[in-house]
Amino acid sequence: MTYTGDDGRQYVVVTAGGHGTFGTKMGDYVIGYALPE
């Protein structure tokens, strides 16, 4: 997902998760990045 904050900057949010069946570590994460100004 992307959105523009009140400060006019664009942000990118990624949801990522793992599952034991796939041989990855269990967990769910929401990670946000601010794009360069």
Wavefront OBJ file of the C-alpha trace (Angstrom):
o trace
v 0.000 0.000 0.000
v 1.202 3.527 -0.638
v -0.138 6.760 0.765
v 0.761 10.415 1.057
v 1.167 11.693 4.595
v 0.054 15.054 5.948
v 3.653 16.187 5.424
v 3.381 15.588 1.650
v 5.812 12.643 1.632
v 4.925 9.315 0.056
v 5.038 6.201 2.222
v 5.066 2.517 1.280
v 3.704 -0.114 3.691
v 4.372 -3.832 3.197
v 2.810 -6.745 5.061
v 4.940 -9.883 5.252
v 4.571 -13.168 7.065
v 6.067 -16.586 7.398
v 4.663 -20.029 8.034
v 6.240 -23.261 9.227
v 4.846 -25.204 6.263
v 6.996 -23.106 3.932
v 10.127 -23.631 6.033
v 10.167 -20.015 7.183
v 10.069 -18.537 10.651
v 6.573 -17.952 12.021
v 5.594 -14.309 12.218
v 3.634 -11.465 10.699
v 5.033 -8.008 10.132
v 3.886 -4.620 8.892
v 6.831 -2.545 7.657
v 6.645 1.094 6.573
v 9.143 3.015 4.448
v 9.261 6.727 3.675
v 10.426 7.504 0.158
v 13.233 10.049 -0.243
v 12.193 13.696 -0.311
l 1 2 3 4 5 6 7 8 9 10 11 12 13 14 15 16 17 18 19 20 21 22 23 24 25 26 27 28 29 30 31 32 33 34 35 36 37
